[in-house]
Amino acid sequence: MRTAREVLNELKWREGRDLAKASVWVRGRTANDVKAIGGDEITELGRRYFSTATATIPYYKVVRIEYGGEVLFERPPPPSGNP
């Protein structure tokens, strides 16, 4: 399974792909707080984080990456607390 960083780098650098056309879903402070960031908002792909004009977001907060209607990355949901 590819990491979120690998998928985003592929969209940025591979010919025929365009990071600006991606949607990156990131988790906020809680598991239910998820929002989408357009790939065109991403200004830098770092080693452990990616940046937008207003935030630096660690890759572990990425829960889903969509491109052209296709899901390229999806993190499995965390296990529930009750057995």
mmCIF file of the N, C-alpha and C atoms, coordinates in Angstrom:
data_MODEL
# 
_entry.id   MODEL 
# 
loop_
_atom_site.group_PDB 
_atom_site.id 
_atom_site.type_symbol 
_atom_site.label_atom_id 
_atom_site.label_alt_id 
_atom_site.label_comp_id 
_atom_site.label_asym_id 
_atom_site.label_entity_id 
_atom_site.label_seq_id 
_atom_site.pdbx_PDB_ins_code 
_atom_site.Cartn_x 
_atom_site.Cartn_y 
_atom_site.Cartn_z 
_atom_site.occupancy 
_atom_site.B_iso_or_equiv 
_atom_site.pdbx_formal_charge 
_atom_site.auth_seq_id 
_atom_site.auth_comp_id 
_atom_site.auth_asym_id 
_atom_site.auth_atom_id 
_atom_site.pdbx_PDB_model_num 
ATOM 1   N N  . MET A 1 1  ? 0.839   -1.178 0.000   1.00 0.00 ? 1  MET A N  1 
ATOM 2   C CA . MET A 1 1  ? 0.000   0.000  0.000   1.00 0.00 ? 1  MET A CA 1 
ATOM 3   C C  . MET A 1 1  ? 0.891   1.251  0.000   1.00 0.00 ? 1  MET A C  1 
ATOM 4   N N  . ARG A 1 2  ? 0.578   2.187  -0.862  1.00 0.00 ? 2  ARG A N  1 
ATOM 5   C CA . ARG A 1 2  ? 1.345   3.421  -0.960  1.00 0.00 ? 2  ARG A CA 1 
ATOM 6   C C  . ARG A 1 2  ? 0.945   4.388  0.146   1.00 0.00 ? 2  ARG A C  1 
ATOM 7   N N  . THR A 1 3  ? 1.874   5.231  0.541   1.00 0.00 ? 3  THR A N  1 
ATOM 8   C CA . THR A 1 3  ? 1.599   6.229  1.563   1.00 0.00 ? 3  THR A CA 1 
ATOM 9   C C  . THR A 1 3  ? 0.959   7.458  0.927   1.00 0.00 ? 3  THR A C  1 
ATOM 10  N N  . ALA A 1 4  ? 0.370   8.304  1.771   1.00 0.00 ? 4  ALA A N  1 
ATOM 11  C CA . ALA A 1 4  ? -0.224  9.548  1.282   1.00 0.00 ? 4  ALA A CA 1 
ATOM 12  C C  . ALA A 1 4  ? 0.841   10.410 0.612   1.00 0.00 ? 4  ALA A C  1 
ATOM 13  N N  . ARG A 1 5  ? 2.030   10.449 1.189   1.00 0.00 ? 5  ARG A N  1 
ATOM 14  C CA . ARG A 1 5  ? 3.130   11.236 0.619   1.00 0.00 ? 5  ARG A CA 1 
ATOM 15  C C  . ARG A 1 5  ? 3.491   10.730 -0.775  1.00 0.00 ? 5  ARG A C  1 
ATOM 16  N N  . GLU A 1 6  ? 3.586   9.427  -0.940  1.00 0.00 ? 6  GLU A N  1 
ATOM 17  C CA . GLU A 1 6  ? 3.916   8.855  -2.251  1.00 0.00 ? 6  GLU A CA 1 
ATOM 18  C C  . GLU A 1 6  ? 2.861   9.202  -3.293  1.00 0.00 ? 6  GLU A C  1 
ATOM 19  N N  . VAL A 1 7  ? 1.597   9.119  -2.914  1.00 0.00 ? 7  VAL A N  1 
ATOM 20  C CA . VAL A 1 7  ? 0.509   9.422  -3.853  1.00 0.00 ? 7  VAL A CA 1 
ATOM 21  C C  . VAL A 1 7  ? 0.558   10.892 -4.259  1.00 0.00 ? 7  VAL A C  1 
ATOM 22  N N  . LEU A 1 8  ? 0.729   11.790 -3.289  1.00 0.00 ? 8  LEU A N  1 
ATOM 23  C CA . LEU A 1 8  ? 0.775   13.216 -3.600  1.00 0.00 ? 8  LEU A CA 1 
ATOM 24  C C  . LEU A 1 8  ? 1.985   13.565 -4.469  1.00 0.00 ? 8  LEU A C  1 
ATOM 25  N N  . ASN A 1 9  ? 3.134   12.966 -4.189  1.00 0.00 ? 9  ASN A N  1 
ATOM 26  C CA . ASN A 1 9  ? 4.311   13.211 -5.016  1.00 0.00 ? 9  ASN A CA 1 
ATOM 27  C C  . ASN A 1 9  ? 4.110   12.698 -6.437  1.00 0.00 ? 9  ASN A C  1 
ATOM 28  N N  . GLU A 1 10 ? 3.453   11.564 -6.575  1.00 0.00 ? 10 GLU A N  1 
ATOM 29  C CA . GLU A 1 10 ? 3.170   11.041 -7.918  1.00 0.00 ? 10 GLU A CA 1 
ATOM 30  C C  . GLU A 1 10 ? 2.275   12.009 -8.692  1.00 0.00 ? 10 GLU A C  1 
ATOM 31  N N  . LEU A 1 11 ? 1.247   12.541 -8.017  1.00 0.00 ? 11 LEU A N  1 
ATOM 32  C CA . LEU A 1 11 ? 0.348   13.477 -8.684  1.00 0.00 ? 11 LEU A CA 1 
ATOM 33  C C  . LEU A 1 11 ? 1.083   14.759 -9.090  1.00 0.00 ? 11 LEU A C  1 
ATOM 34  N N  . LYS A 1 12 ? 2.039   15.167 -8.287  1.00 0.00 ? 12 LYS A N  1 
ATOM 35  C CA . LYS A 1 12 ? 2.776   16.387 -8.593  1.00 0.00 ? 12 LYS A CA 1 
ATOM 36  C C  . LYS A 1 12 ? 3.795   16.192 -9.718  1.00 0.00 ? 12 LYS A C  1 
ATOM 37  N N  . TRP A 1 13 ? 4.500   15.071 -9.715  1.00 0.00 ? 13 TRP A N  1 
ATOM 38  C CA . TRP A 1 13 ? 5.638   14.929 -10.602 1.00 0.00 ? 13 TRP A CA 1 
ATOM 39  C C  . TRP A 1 13 ? 5.436   14.031 -11.823 1.00 0.00 ? 13 TRP A C  1 
ATOM 40  N N  . ARG A 1 14 ? 4.492   13.106 -11.778 1.00 0.00 ? 14 ARG A N  1 
ATOM 41  C CA . ARG A 1 14 ? 4.333   12.185 -12.906 1.00 0.00 ? 14 ARG A CA 1 
ATOM 42  C C  . ARG A 1 14 ? 3.644   12.878 -14.072 1.00 0.00 ? 14 ARG A C  1 
ATOM 43  N N  . GLU A 1 15 ? 4.192   12.668 -15.248 1.00 0.00 ? 15 GLU A N  1 
ATOM 44  C CA . GLU A 1 15 ? 3.620   13.255 -16.451 1.00 0.00 ? 15 GLU A CA 1 
ATOM 45  C C  . GLU A 1 15 ? 2.205   12.722 -16.659 1.00 0.00 ? 15 GLU A C  1 
ATOM 46  N N  . GLY A 1 16 ? 1.304   13.608 -17.009 1.00 0.00 ? 16 GLY A N  1 
ATOM 47  C CA . GLY A 1 16 ? -0.080  13.215 -17.220 1.00 0.00 ? 16 GLY A CA 1 
ATOM 48  C C  . GLY A 1 16 ? -0.941  13.314 -15.968 1.00 0.00 ? 16 GLY A C  1 
ATOM 49  N N  . ARG A 1 17 ? -0.335  13.626 -14.844 1.00 0.00 ? 17 ARG A N  1 
ATOM 50  C CA . ARG A 1 17 ? -1.080  13.815 -13.588 1.00 0.00 ? 17 ARG A CA 1 
ATOM 51  C C  . ARG A 1 17 ? -1.024  15.288 -13.215 1.00 0.00 ? 17 ARG A C  1 
ATOM 52  N N  . ASP A 1 18 ? -1.955  15.721 -12.369 1.00 0.00 ? 18 ASP A N  1 
ATOM 53  C CA . ASP A 1 18 ? -2.020  17.127 -11.977 1.00 0.00 ? 18 ASP A CA 1 
ATOM 54  C C  . ASP A 1 18 ? -2.504  17.215 -10.539 1.00 0.00 ? 18 ASP A C  1 
ATOM 55  N N  . LEU A 1 19 ? -1.618  17.576 -9.630  1.00 0.00 ? 19 LEU A N  1 
ATOM 56  C CA . LEU A 1 19 ? -1.954  17.686 -8.214  1.00 0.00 ? 19 LEU A CA 1 
ATOM 57  C C  . LEU A 1 19 ? -3.117  18.644 -7.987  1.00 0.00 ? 19 LEU A C  1 
ATOM 58  N N  . ALA A 1 20 ? -3.223  19.665 -8.809  1.00 0.00 ? 20 ALA A N  1 
ATOM 59  C CA . ALA A 1 20 ? -4.285  20.662 -8.660  1.00 0.00 ? 20 ALA A CA 1 
ATOM 60  C C  . ALA A 1 20 ? -5.680  20.048 -8.810  1.00 0.00 ? 20 ALA A C  1 
ATOM 61  N N  . LYS A 1 21 ? -5.787  18.906 -9.472  1.00 0.00 ? 21 LYS A N  1 
ATOM 62  C CA . LYS A 1 21 ? -7.082  18.260 -9.687  1.00 0.00 ? 21 LYS A CA 1 
ATOM 63  C C  . LYS A 1 21 ? -7.454  17.259 -8.594  1.00 0.00 ? 21 LYS A C  1 
ATOM 64  N N  . ALA A 1 22 ? -6.617  17.137 -7.574  1.00 0.00 ? 22 ALA A N  1 
ATOM 65  C CA . ALA A 1 22 ? -6.863  16.179 -6.493  1.00 0.00 ? 22 ALA A CA 1 
ATOM 66  C C  . ALA A 1 22 ? -7.654  16.832 -5.362  1.00 0.00 ? 22 ALA A C  1 
ATOM 67  N N  . SER A 1 23 ? -8.328  15.999 -4.594  1.00 0.00 ? 23 SER A N  1 
ATOM 68  C CA . SER A 1 23 ? -8.958  16.407 -3.339  1.00 0.00 ? 23 SER A CA 1 
ATOM 69  C C  . SER A 1 23 ? -8.320  15.584 -2.238  1.00 0.00 ? 23 SER A C  1 
ATOM 70  N N  . VAL A 1 24 ? -7.831  16.270 -1.208  1.00 0.00 ? 24 VAL A N  1 
ATOM 71  C CA . VAL A 1 24 ? -7.161  15.618 -0.096  1.00 0.00 ? 24 VAL A CA 1 
ATOM 72  C C  . VAL A 1 24 ? -8.005  15.830 1.148   1.00 0.00 ? 24 VAL A C  1 
ATOM 73  N N  . TRP A 1 25 ? -8.492  14.746 1.720   1.00 0.00 ? 25 TRP A N  1 
ATOM 74  C CA . TRP A 1 25 ? -9.328  14.806 2.912   1.00 0.00 ? 25 TRP A CA 1 
ATOM 75  C C  . TRP A 1 25 ? -8.445  14.606 4.134   1.00 0.00 ? 25 TRP A C  1 
ATOM 76  N N  . VAL A 1 26 ? -8.497  15.566 5.054   1.00 0.00 ? 26 VAL A N  1 
ATOM 77  C CA . VAL A 1 26 ? -7.644  15.509 6.245   1.00 0.00 ? 26 VAL A CA 1 
ATOM 78  C C  . VAL A 1 26 ? -8.478  15.546 7.520   1.00 0.00 ? 26 VAL A C  1 
ATOM 79  N N  . ARG A 1 27 ? -7.968  14.849 8.529   1.00 0.00 ? 27 ARG A N  1 
ATOM 80  C CA . ARG A 1 27 ? -8.619  14.785 9.833   1.00 0.00 ? 27 ARG A CA 1 
ATOM 81  C C  . ARG A 1 27 ? -8.179  15.996 10.653  1.00 0.00 ? 27 ARG A C  1 
ATOM 82  N N  . GLY A 1 28 ? -9.131  16.580 11.363  1.00 0.00 ? 28 GLY A N  1 
ATOM 83  C CA . GLY A 1 28 ? -8.827  17.702 12.251  1.00 0.00 ? 28 GLY A CA 1 
ATOM 84  C C  . GLY A 1 28 ? -8.480  17.190 13.639  1.00 0.00 ? 28 GLY A C  1 
ATOM 85  N N  . ARG A 1 29 ? -8.918  17.886 14.638  1.00 0.00 ? 29 ARG A N  1 
ATOM 86  C CA . ARG A 1 29 ? -8.594  17.516 16.017  1.00 0.00 ? 29 ARG A CA 1 
ATOM 87  C C  . ARG A 1 29 ? -9.342  16.281 16.507  1.00 0.00 ? 29 ARG A C  1 
ATOM 88  N N  . THR A 1 30 ? -10.484 15.989 15.910  1.00 0.00 ? 30 THR A N  1 
ATOM 89  C CA . THR A 1 30 ? -11.245 14.799 16.293  1.00 0.00 ? 30 THR A CA 1 
ATOM 90  C C  . THR A 1 30 ? -11.435 13.907 15.072  1.00 0.00 ? 30 THR A C  1 
ATOM 91  N N  . ALA A 1 31 ? -11.800 12.659 15.322  1.00 0.00 ? 31 ALA A N  1 
ATOM 92  C CA . ALA A 1 31 ? -11.990 11.706 14.224  1.00 0.00 ? 31 ALA A CA 1 
ATOM 93  C C  . ALA A 1 31 ? -13.134 12.122 13.305  1.00 0.00 ? 31 ALA A C  1 
ATOM 94  N N  . ASN A 1 32 ? -14.126 12.835 13.828  1.00 0.00 ? 32 ASN A N  1 
ATOM 95  C CA . ASN A 1 32 ? -15.274 13.247 13.021  1.00 0.00 ? 32 ASN A CA 1 
ATOM 96  C C  . ASN A 1 32 ? -15.050 14.572 12.307  1.00 0.00 ? 32 ASN A C  1 
ATOM 97  N N  . ASP A 1 33 ? -13.974 15.254 12.619  1.00 0.00 ? 33 ASP A N  1 
ATOM 98  C CA . ASP A 1 33 ? -13.656 16.541 12.014  1.00 0.00 ? 33 ASP A CA 1 
ATOM 99  C C  . ASP A 1 33 ? -12.771 16.300 10.788  1.00 0.00 ? 33 ASP A C  1 
ATOM 100 N N  . VAL A 1 34 ? -13.398 16.143 9.626   1.00 0.00 ? 34 VAL A N  1 
ATOM 101 C CA . VAL A 1 34 ? -12.674 15.876 8.380   1.00 0.00 ? 34 VAL A CA 1 
ATOM 102 C C  . VAL A 1 34 ? -13.057 16.943 7.359   1.00 0.00 ? 34 VAL A C  1 
ATOM 103 N N  . LYS A 1 35 ? -12.056 17.479 6.661   1.00 0.00 ? 35 LYS A N  1 
ATOM 104 C CA . LYS A 1 35 ? -12.356 18.476 5.632   1.00 0.00 ? 35 LYS A CA 1 
ATOM 105 C C  . LYS A 1 35 ? -11.516 18.218 4.394   1.00 0.00 ? 35 LYS A C  1 
ATOM 106 N N  . ALA A 1 36 ? -11.986 18.720 3.283   1.00 0.00 ? 36 ALA A N  1 
ATOM 107 C CA . ALA A 1 36 ? -11.292 18.540 2.006   1.00 0.00 ? 36 ALA A CA 1 
ATOM 108 C C  . ALA A 1 36 ? -10.426 19.751 1.704   1.00 0.00 ? 36 ALA A C  1 
ATOM 109 N N  . ILE A 1 37 ? -9.258  19.477 1.161   1.00 0.00 ? 37 ILE A N  1 
ATOM 110 C CA . ILE A 1 37 ? -8.349  20.510 0.686   1.00 0.00 ? 37 ILE A CA 1 
ATOM 111 C C  . ILE A 1 37 ? -8.119  20.233 -0.795  1.00 0.00 ? 37 ILE A C  1 
ATOM 112 N N  . GLY A 1 38 ? -8.281  21.243 -1.603  1.00 0.00 ? 38 GLY A N  1 
ATOM 113 C CA . GLY A 1 38 ? -8.014  21.078 -3.030  1.00 0.00 ? 38 GLY A CA 1 
ATOM 114 C C  . GLY A 1 38 ? -6.514  20.974 -3.282  1.00 0.00 ? 38 GLY A C  1 
ATOM 115 N N  . GLY A 1 39 ? -6.131  20.135 -4.215  1.00 0.00 ? 39 GLY A N  1 
ATOM 116 C CA . GLY A 1 39 ? -4.724  19.985 -4.533  1.00 0.00 ? 39 GLY A CA 1 
ATOM 117 C C  . GLY A 1 39 ? -4.075  21.280 -4.978  1.00 0.00 ? 39 GLY A C  1 
ATOM 118 N N  . ASP A 1 40 ? -4.882  22.196 -5.538  1.00 0.00 ? 40 ASP A N  1 
ATOM 119 C CA . ASP A 1 40 ? -4.350  23.488 -5.961  1.00 0.00 ? 40 ASP A CA 1 
ATOM 120 C C  . ASP A 1 40 ? -3.964  24.370 -4.787  1.00 0.00 ? 40 ASP A C  1 
ATOM 121 N N  . GLU A 1 41 ? -4.403  24.010 -3.568  1.00 0.00 ? 41 GLU A N  1 
ATOM 122 C CA . GLU A 1 41 ? -4.052  24.766 -2.365  1.00 0.00 ? 41 GLU A CA 1 
ATOM 123 C C  . GLU A 1 41 ? -2.711  24.330 -1.777  1.00 0.00 ? 41 GLU A C  1 
ATOM 124 N N  . ILE A 1 42 ? -2.202  23.185 -2.211  1.00 0.00 ? 42 ILE A N  1 
ATOM 125 C CA . ILE A 1 42 ? -0.950  22.666 -1.661  1.00 0.00 ? 42 ILE A CA 1 
ATOM 126 C C  . ILE A 1 42 ? 0.223   23.414 -2.285  1.00 0.00 ? 42 ILE A C  1 
ATOM 127 N N  . THR A 1 43 ? 1.051   23.999 -1.417  1.00 0.00 ? 43 THR A N  1 
ATOM 128 C CA . THR A 1 43 ? 2.184   24.803 -1.887  1.00 0.00 ? 43 THR A CA 1 
ATOM 129 C C  . THR A 1 43 ? 3.508   24.059 -1.805  1.00 0.00 ? 43 THR A C  1 
ATOM 130 N N  . GLU A 1 44 ? 3.606   23.062 -0.917  1.00 0.00 ? 44 GLU A N  1 
ATOM 131 C CA . GLU A 1 44 ? 4.858   22.329 -0.752  1.00 0.00 ? 44 GLU A CA 1 
ATOM 132 C C  . GLU A 1 44 ? 4.595   20.930 -0.211  1.00 0.00 ? 44 GLU A C  1 
ATOM 133 N N  . LEU A 1 45 ? 5.341   19.958 -0.718  1.00 0.00 ? 45 LEU A N  1 
ATOM 134 C CA . LEU A 1 45 ? 5.296   18.592 -0.211  1.00 0.00 ? 45 LEU A CA 1 
ATOM 135 C C  . LEU A 1 45 ? 6.626   18.326 0.486   1.00 0.00 ? 45 LEU A C  1 
ATOM 136 N N  . GLY A 1 46 ? 6.583   18.268 1.799   1.00 0.00 ? 46 GLY A N  1 
ATOM 137 C CA . GLY A 1 46 ? 7.798   18.038 2.565   1.00 0.00 ? 46 GLY A CA 1 
ATOM 138 C C  . GLY A 1 46 ? 7.972   16.568 2.907   1.00 0.00 ? 46 GLY A C  1 
ATOM 139 N N  . ARG A 1 47 ? 8.928   16.304 3.763   1.00 0.00 ? 47 ARG A N  1 
ATOM 140 C CA . ARG A 1 47 ? 9.247   14.940 4.170   1.00 0.00 ? 47 ARG A CA 1 
ATOM 141 C C  . ARG A 1 47 ? 8.157   14.352 5.066   1.00 0.00 ? 47 ARG A C  1 
ATOM 142 N N  . ARG A 1 48 ? 7.691   15.119 6.029   1.00 0.00 ? 48 ARG A N  1 
ATOM 143 C CA . ARG A 1 48 ? 6.681   14.632 6.978   1.00 0.00 ? 48 ARG A CA 1 
ATOM 144 C C  . ARG A 1 48 ? 5.377   15.410 6.935   1.00 0.00 ? 48 ARG A C  1 
ATOM 145 N N  . TYR A 1 49 ? 5.397   16.546 6.256   1.00 0.00 ? 49 TYR A N  1 
ATOM 146 C CA . TYR A 1 49 ? 4.242   17.436 6.215   1.00 0.00 ? 49 TYR A CA 1 
ATOM 147 C C  . TYR A 1 49 ? 4.044   17.952 4.796   1.00 0.00 ? 49 TYR A C  1 
ATOM 148 N N  . PHE A 1 50 ? 2.815   18.411 4.524   1.00 0.00 ? 50 PHE A N  1 
ATOM 149 C CA . PHE A 1 50 ? 2.611   19.208 3.329   1.00 0.00 ? 50 PHE A CA 1 
ATOM 150 C C  . PHE A 1 50 ? 2.053   20.545 3.769   1.00 0.00 ? 50 PHE A C  1 
ATOM 151 N N  . SER A 1 51 ? 2.241   21.556 2.953   1.00 0.00 ? 51 SER A N  1 
ATOM 152 C CA . SER A 1 51 ? 1.864   22.911 3.343   1.00 0.00 ? 51 SER A CA 1 
ATOM 153 C C  . SER A 1 51 ? 0.858   23.512 2.383   1.00 0.00 ? 51 SER A C  1 
ATOM 154 N N  . THR A 1 52 ? 0.009   24.369 2.952   1.00 0.00 ? 52 THR A N  1 
ATOM 155 C CA . THR A 1 52 ? -0.871  25.240 2.182   1.00 0.00 ? 52 THR A CA 1 
ATOM 156 C C  . THR A 1 52 ? -0.483  26.666 2.580   1.00 0.00 ? 52 THR A C  1 
ATOM 157 N N  . ALA A 1 53 ? -1.164  27.662 2.052   1.00 0.00 ? 53 ALA A N  1 
ATOM 158 C CA . ALA A 1 53 ? -0.851  29.043 2.394   1.00 0.00 ? 53 ALA A CA 1 
ATOM 159 C C  . ALA A 1 53 ? -1.112  29.336 3.871   1.00 0.00 ? 53 ALA A C  1 
ATOM 160 N N  . THR A 1 54 ? -1.986  28.546 4.492   1.00 0.00 ? 54 THR A N  1 
ATOM 161 C CA . THR A 1 54 ? -2.380  28.847 5.875   1.00 0.00 ? 54 THR A CA 1 
ATOM 162 C C  . THR A 1 54 ? -2.047  27.768 6.895   1.00 0.00 ? 54 THR A C  1 
ATOM 163 N N  . ALA A 1 55 ? -1.544  26.614 6.473   1.00 0.00 ? 55 ALA A N  1 
ATOM 164 C CA . ALA A 1 55 ? -1.323  25.523 7.425   1.00 0.00 ? 55 ALA A CA 1 
ATOM 165 C C  . ALA A 1 55 ? -0.216  24.586 6.967   1.00 0.00 ? 55 ALA A C  1 
ATOM 166 N N  . THR A 1 56 ? 0.342   23.886 7.937   1.00 0.00 ? 56 THR A N  1 
ATOM 167 C CA . THR A 1 56 ? 1.264   22.781 7.688   1.00 0.00 ? 56 THR A CA 1 
ATOM 168 C C  . THR A 1 56 ? 0.604   21.540 8.266   1.00 0.00 ? 56 THR A C  1 
ATOM 169 N N  . ILE A 1 57 ? 0.384   20.531 7.432   1.00 0.00 ? 57 ILE A N  1 
ATOM 170 C CA . ILE A 1 57 ? -0.410  19.366 7.817   1.00 0.00 ? 57 ILE A CA 1 
ATOM 171 C C  . ILE A 1 57 ? 0.436   18.106 7.723   1.00 0.00 ? 57 ILE A C  1 
ATOM 172 N N  . PRO A 1 58 ? 0.531   17.340 8.811   1.00 0.00 ? 58 PRO A N  1 
ATOM 173 C CA . PRO A 1 58 ? 1.290   16.090 8.751   1.00 0.00 ? 58 PRO A CA 1 
ATOM 174 C C  . PRO A 1 58 ? 0.549   15.049 7.900   1.00 0.00 ? 58 PRO A C  1 
ATOM 175 N N  . TYR A 1 59 ? 1.311   14.221 7.201   1.00 0.00 ? 59 TYR A N  1 
ATOM 176 C CA . TYR A 1 59 ? 0.706   13.215 6.323   1.00 0.00 ? 59 TYR A CA 1 
ATOM 177 C C  . TYR A 1 59 ? -0.178  12.224 7.083   1.00 0.00 ? 59 TYR A C  1 
ATOM 178 N N  . TYR A 1 60 ? 0.105   11.986 8.369   1.00 0.00 ? 60 TYR A N  1 
ATOM 179 C CA . TYR A 1 60 ? -0.710  11.017 9.104   1.00 0.00 ? 60 TYR A CA 1 
ATOM 180 C C  . TYR A 1 60 ? -2.145  11.500 9.293   1.00 0.00 ? 60 TYR A C  1 
ATOM 181 N N  . LYS A 1 61 ? -2.410  12.769 9.040   1.00 0.00 ? 61 LYS A N  1 
ATOM 182 C CA . LYS A 1 61 ? -3.784  13.276 9.143   1.00 0.00 ? 61 LYS A CA 1 
ATOM 183 C C  . LYS A 1 61 ? -4.588  13.091 7.854   1.00 0.00 ? 61 LYS A C  1 
ATOM 184 N N  . VAL A 1 62 ? -3.913  12.696 6.771   1.00 0.00 ? 62 VAL A N  1 
ATOM 185 C CA . VAL A 1 62 ? -4.610  12.465 5.501   1.00 0.00 ? 62 VAL A CA 1 
ATOM 186 C C  . VAL A 1 62 ? -5.400  11.162 5.608   1.00 0.00 ? 62 VAL A C  1 
ATOM 187 N N  . VAL A 1 63 ? -6.705  11.236 5.348   1.00 0.00 ? 63 VAL A N  1 
ATOM 188 C CA . VAL A 1 63 ? -7.536  10.035 5.425   1.00 0.00 ? 63 VAL A CA 1 
ATOM 189 C C  . VAL A 1 63 ? -7.954  9.531  4.042   1.00 0.00 ? 63 VAL A C  1 
ATOM 190 N N  . ARG A 1 64 ? -7.883  10.425 3.030   1.00 0.00 ? 64 ARG A N  1 
ATOM 191 C CA . ARG A 1 64 ? -8.344  10.013 1.698   1.00 0.00 ? 64 ARG A CA 1 
ATOM 192 C C  . ARG A 1 64 ? -7.793  10.979 0.648   1.00 0.00 ? 64 ARG A C  1 
ATOM 193 N N  . ILE A 1 65 ? -7.432  10.435 -0.507  1.00 0.00 ? 65 ILE A N  1 
ATOM 194 C CA . ILE A 1 65 ? -7.027  11.259 -1.645  1.00 0.00 ? 65 ILE A CA 1 
ATOM 195 C C  . ILE A 1 65 ? -7.820  10.782 -2.855  1.00 0.00 ? 65 ILE A C  1 
ATOM 196 N N  . GLU A 1 66 ? -8.521  11.724 -3.487  1.00 0.00 ? 66 GLU A N  1 
ATOM 197 C CA . GLU A 1 66 ? -9.316  11.424 -4.672  1.00 0.00 ? 66 GLU A CA 1 
ATOM 198 C C  . GLU A 1 66 ? -8.741  12.183 -5.858  1.00 0.00 ? 66 GLU A C  1 
ATOM 199 N N  . TYR A 1 67 ? -8.807  11.532 -7.032  1.00 0.00 ? 67 TYR A N  1 
ATOM 200 C CA . TYR A 1 67 ? -8.313  12.164 -8.253  1.00 0.00 ? 67 TYR A CA 1 
ATOM 201 C C  . TYR A 1 67 ? -9.166  11.663 -9.412  1.00 0.00 ? 67 TYR A C  1 
ATOM 202 N N  . GLY A 1 68 ? -9.836  12.578 -10.078 1.00 0.00 ? 68 GLY A N  1 
ATOM 203 C CA . GLY A 1 68 ? -10.652 12.207 -11.231 1.00 0.00 ? 68 GLY A CA 1 
ATOM 204 C C  . GLY A 1 68 ? -11.737 11.197 -10.899 1.00 0.00 ? 68 GLY A C  1 
ATOM 205 N N  . GLY A 1 69 ? -12.342 11.318 -9.725  1.00 0.00 ? 69 GLY A N  1 
ATOM 206 C CA . GLY A 1 69 ? -13.399 10.396 -9.324  1.00 0.00 ? 69 GLY A CA 1 
ATOM 207 C C  . GLY A 1 69 ? -12.904 9.063  -8.792  1.00 0.00 ? 69 GLY A C  1 
ATOM 208 N N  . GLU A 1 70 ? -11.598 8.891  -8.724  1.00 0.00 ? 70 GLU A N  1 
ATOM 209 C CA . GLU A 1 70 ? -11.003 7.636  -8.249  1.00 0.00 ? 70 GLU A CA 1 
ATOM 210 C C  . GLU A 1 70 ? -10.324 7.867  -6.901  1.00 0.00 ? 70 GLU A C  1 
ATOM 211 N N  . VAL A 1 71 ? -10.486 6.923  -5.991  1.00 0.00 ? 71 VAL A N  1 
ATOM 212 C CA . VAL A 1 71 ? -9.818  6.992  -4.700  1.00 0.00 ? 71 VAL A CA 1 
ATOM 213 C C  . VAL A 1 71 ? -8.426  6.377  -4.850  1.00 0.00 ? 71 VAL A C  1 
ATOM 214 N N  . LEU A 1 72 ? -7.394  7.192  -4.657  1.00 0.00 ? 72 LEU A N  1 
ATOM 215 C CA . LEU A 1 72 ? -6.024  6.718  -4.794  1.00 0.00 ? 72 LEU A CA 1 
ATOM 216 C C  . LEU A 1 72 ? -5.415  6.297  -3.459  1.00 0.00 ? 72 LEU A C  1 
ATOM 217 N N  . PHE A 1 73 ? -5.954  6.848  -2.381  1.00 0.00 ? 73 PHE A N  1 
ATOM 218 C CA . PHE A 1 73 ? -5.453  6.533  -1.043  1.00 0.00 ? 73 PHE A CA 1 
ATOM 219 C C  . PHE A 1 73 ? -6.610  6.625  -0.068  1.00 0.00 ? 73 PHE A C  1 
ATOM 220 N N  . GLU A 1 74 ? -6.698  5.651  0.827   1.00 0.00 ? 74 GLU A N  1 
ATOM 221 C CA . GLU A 1 74 ? -7.693  5.718  1.893   1.00 0.00 ? 74 GLU A CA 1 
ATOM 222 C C  . GLU A 1 74 ? -7.139  5.006  3.111   1.00 0.00 ? 74 GLU A C  1 
ATOM 223 N N  . ARG A 1 75 ? -7.108  5.732  4.211   1.00 0.00 ? 75 ARG A N  1 
ATOM 224 C CA . ARG A 1 75 ? -6.617  5.178  5.461   1.00 0.00 ? 75 ARG A CA 1 
ATOM 225 C C  . ARG A 1 75 ? -7.757  4.409  6.116   1.00 0.00 ? 75 ARG A C  1 
ATOM 226 N N  . PRO A 1 76 ? -7.501  3.198  6.608   1.00 0.00 ? 76 PRO A N  1 
ATOM 227 C CA . PRO A 1 76 ? -8.561  2.456  7.278   1.00 0.00 ? 76 PRO A CA 1 
ATOM 228 C C  . PRO A 1 76 ? -9.011  3.199  8.540   1.00 0.00 ? 76 PRO A C  1 
ATOM 229 N N  . PRO A 1 77 ? -10.272 3.096  8.896   1.00 0.00 ? 77 PRO A N  1 
ATOM 230 C CA . PRO A 1 77 ? -10.748 3.783  10.110  1.00 0.00 ? 77 PRO A CA 1 
ATOM 231 C C  . PRO A 1 77 ? -10.089 3.183  11.353  1.00 0.00 ? 77 PRO A C  1 
ATOM 232 N N  . PRO A 1 78 ? -9.938  3.999  12.394  1.00 0.00 ? 78 PRO A N  1 
ATOM 233 C CA . PRO A 1 78 ? -9.344  3.470  13.616  1.00 0.00 ? 78 PRO A CA 1 
ATOM 234 C C  . PRO A 1 78 ? -10.272 2.440  14.250  1.00 0.00 ? 78 PRO A C  1 
ATOM 235 N N  . PRO A 1 79 ? -9.716  1.480  14.970  1.00 0.00 ? 79 PRO A N  1 
ATOM 236 C CA . PRO A 1 79 ? -10.566 0.486  15.615  1.00 0.00 ? 79 PRO A CA 1 
ATOM 237 C C  . PRO A 1 79 ? -11.432 1.140  16.671  1.00 0.00 ? 79 PRO A C  1 
ATOM 238 N N  . SER A 1 80 ? -12.625 0.606  16.844  1.00 0.00 ? 80 SER A N  1 
ATOM 239 C CA . SER A 1 80 ? -13.524 1.154  17.857  1.00 0.00 ? 80 SER A CA 1 
ATOM 240 C C  . SER A 1 80 ? -13.017 0.800  19.246  1.00 0.00 ? 80 SER A C  1 
ATOM 241 N N  . GLY A 1 81 ? -13.380 1.615  20.227  1.00 0.00 ? 81 GLY A N  1 
ATOM 242 C CA . GLY A 1 81 ? -12.909 1.402  21.584  1.00 0.00 ? 81 GLY A CA 1 
ATOM 243 C C  . GLY A 1 81 ? -13.588 0.248  22.301  1.00 0.00 ? 81 GLY A C  1 
ATOM 244 N N  . ASN A 1 82 ? -14.741 -0.175 21.831  1.00 0.00 ? 82 ASN A N  1 
ATOM 245 C CA . ASN A 1 82 ? -15.486 -1.251 22.497  1.00 0.00 ? 82 ASN A CA 1 
ATOM 246 C C  . ASN A 1 82 ? -15.338 -2.563 21.735  1.00 0.00 ? 82 ASN A C  1 
ATOM 247 N N  . PRO A 1 83 ? -14.999 -3.642 22.419  1.00 0.00 ? 83 PRO A N  1 
ATOM 248 C CA . PRO A 1 83 ? -14.870 -4.934 21.720  1.00 0.00 ? 83 PRO A CA 1 
ATOM 249 C C  . PRO A 1 83 ? -16.183 -5.520 21.296  1.00 0.00 ? 83 PRO A C  1 
# 
